[in-house]
Amino acid sequence: MPKDEWFYSKGDQKLGPVPTAELKEMAGDGRLAPTDLIWREGMADWTPAGKAQNLFPANQPPPLPGSQPPPLPASDPSPEEEEERDDPGPRSAASRSRKDAETAERNKKLMYGGIAAGVLLLLVVVVGMSGGAGGRLTRSRIVSNETSAVASLVVILCGQATFHRTDFYGRGQLMYANPHTGRGFVDLYAVGNQRIGLIDQSLAKATSPRTAKAGYYFISFRGSADGYEYDPVIEFGVCAVPAVYGKTGINTFVMDVGGSVYMKDTGGVAPTRYPDVRRGWIAVGG
């Protein structure tokens, strides 16, 4: 493997290799954090990206021989894992399933708790911004549609998180649904003939004004406005657009892989790529 290529980790996932130039770009735009681990041929072990020369201010560790990435450092076992080691039988398997379900439920409550605050802010902001633009619909109807649009974005976010844990495409690599299609997220409902059911069919079909759900349709981004192309292994972006501007909704919404939602009155024009949110976009709940 060329020494110019790096492996890096996100959580427990080993990703790469990528060339040094791309790794620097990832460090510059925040996709690579100083605490993320990196490795290339010649290094004895994984090291935090913040210690690598020319990525983040730090000293680079001396190179040592090696040809393949060593395993990622193991985290300390939780009390539940210690308990399972002592009792590996059927009872332990049932306990693991129960604990996994409890963890998933806690994570879901945290996520929906955060979006609830965002929706409350949305109600306040939209009512203040939509005066006179509602046409035949009342402002309350528009607020209802826009609140539903944000809720649908959260459903897509949760579906993507689950999709990313299974190789539904059979490519030997975990990735998010509908990479580089520029359409909605139909694969969260079904991949080919395999029904996934991570979102409902009406949301999966809401890819154009004609098939909108609650006055909004949803598209996926291929990349950002600065020309960067998304890597479906680690990122995605989604946009919610009013089907009929001024009648079914006013604001357009975008969401990134981290769940950050922004809104802007674009006149009903859908962005073709994830926008620079510093230019007039308002954070929902942030």
Secondary structure, DSSP 8 states (H G I E B T S, - for coil): --TTEEEEEETTEEEEEEEHHHHHHHHHHTSS-TTSEEE-TT-SS-EEGGGSTTTSSS--------SS----------HHHHHHHH--SHHHHHHHHHHHHHHHHHHHHHHHHHHHHHHHHHHHHHHHH-TT--TTS-HHHHHHHHHHHHHHHHHHHHHHHHHTTS-TT-SSS---SSTT-SS--GGGTEETTEE--SS-HHHHH-SSGGG-BTTEEEEE-SBBTTS-B--TTT--EEEEEESSBTTTBS-EEEEETT--EEEE--TT---SSB--TTTT-EES--
